[in-house]
Amino acid sequence: MQWRQVYRKGHSVENDNLYDIPLTMLDGTETTFGELFRGKAVLVVNVASRCGFTSQYEGLQALYETYEARNFSILGVPSNSFAGQEPGTNEEIAEFCSRNFGVTFPLTAKTDVNGPNRHPLYALLTRFHDGDLGDDIGWNFEKFLITDSGEIVGRFASAVAPGAPQMQESVEAVLRLE
């Protein structure tokens, strides 16, 4: 598995401050990454409602439901950073996700994932390079896998669907580490 290779080579990101990063949730609640996810494995995904990959919401929800009981979560981060593909308000995003995909995993308020106003979470996540994935998020539905101890161990391009074998194997591997 690719993430294990990266992990074993010691190229993972030092992320002592991951748990201190502030988050504003879709409903306006203020929290931190640690308050929500300390001790859980997490898949962080930048999402958009008008993207060719939007149907991945369905796979993300299925992944969440499959592994939630094993201390796994997903954090969706709506972003309008790519071609205006998330134009809605936080309320519209919540309605869209619920109505169309039955999303029950946590979603942040709409956030910038690239550029000068990049959210601190993405400033940290994008330090983890994997293959062709570099300093910026390439497109909507790019994914980062984080262990229950807060270590970033995987990064997946937008085209890697939540149900893809490499995604399933990576999540399973992280959950076995617990």
N, C-alpha and C positions, 0 to 999 in steps of 0.2 A: 504494500500500500504506500502510495506516495507520501502521505502525511507522516507515516512512521519513518520513512527515509529522512525526511526533513528533520523530524524530531530527534532521531538518533544521531544525526550529524551535528546537532547542537546549534542549529540555525534559528531556533525559535526566538521570539521576541521577549525581551525582559519587560514584564508588564506589571510591576509592583503597584502601579497606580490604577490599574483597570477597575478595581472595585470602588475607587473614589470618584469615578467619572459621573457627573450629574446627567440625569435623563429626565426629559419631560415626556410624559406618556400622552397617548392620543386624547385621553379625557382631560388633560391639563395637570394631572397629578405630578408633583415633583418628587424624584427619588434618586437613587444612585444605582449604578450597575451592580454593586455589591449587595445592596438591600434586596434586589430582585433575584440575583443569580449566584451569590456566594454558595459554594458547595454543589453547584449544578453544572453539568456540561451544557453548553449553549451553542446554537448555530445562529449567527447574526447575519441578516440578509437585508440589503437595501431593496425596497420594493416600489412598484409603481402600478397604477391601475390601467394605464393605456399603453402598455408595452407588449411586444410580441411574446414576452416571457410571462405575462400576467397569469396565465393558466397555471404557473408553478405554485400559486397560492394553494391550489388543491393538493398538490404533492407535499407542500410544507405542512399543511394541516394534517395530512395522513401521517407524516413523519412524527409530528408532535404527538398525535394520539397514540401512535405505536410505542413511543419511548418515554412519554411523560411520567409514567409510573416508575421508571428506572432513573429518575432524577435528571431528566433531560428537558431542555426548553428551547424555544425558538424566540428570537427577538426580531421582529420586522421593523425596518426603519424606512418609512415612506420618504421618498426624495423626488424632487422635481429637477434634479441636476442634469437629466438627459432628455433633450428635445422636448421639454415641457410635458413629459408623459405622466406626471402626477400633479395636475392642476387643481385638484379639489382641496377644500378646507379639511381640517381634521375631522369634523363631523361627517362630511361627505365620504371621506376615506373609510371611516368606521362603518358607515352604512353600506358602502360598496363591498367591503371585505366580509361583513356579516351576511348580507343578502346573497352575494354571488358565490361565496366559497365557505361559509360557515366558520370563518376564522375565530378561534378562541385563544390563540397564543398572543402574548403581549406585543403591542405596537407602540412605537414612540410617536410623538408629534412629528410633523413633516420637518425634515432636516437636510442640510447640505452635507454631502459626502465627499465633495471635492472643492477645490478653490480656496480663496482667502477666508471664507466663512465656514470652512469644514468643521463639523462637530468634533470635539475632542476624542470621542470614541473612534471615529474614523481616522483621526490623526495618528492614533496608536495602532489601530488595526492594519493600516496600509504600510506600516513598517515591516510587516510580515510579507516577504516576497516568496512566490512559488511559481517556478517556470516563467511564463511570459507576463505574469501578473505583478505589476510593479508599484510605483509610488502613488498612483491614483486608481480609483475605482474605474473599471473600463466601461461598465454599463449597468443597468438595473439587474437585480437578482444575482449579484456576486455574493458569495457566501464565505464566512469565516467560522471555523470550528474551534471552540475553546473548551478545555478540560474543566473538570470540577474544581481544580486548584487555580484556575484563571490563566492557564497557559494557552496561547494561540498556537495550534498545531496543524491547522489546515486552511487552505484557501482554495476556493473553487470558482471557476469562471461561470458566467451567467448561463451558458449552454449546458452546464452540468445540472440535470434535473434532480430534485429531491429524492426521486425513486431510483436514480441511477445506481448500478452496483457499487461504484467507487464511493458514492455518498453513504449508502447503507453500510458498507464495510467500515468506513471511517468512523461513523457514529457508533457502530457496534464495538470497534476497537477502543474508542475513548471510554465507553461505558464499562468495558472490561478492566480498564485501568483503575476504576474506583475501588 
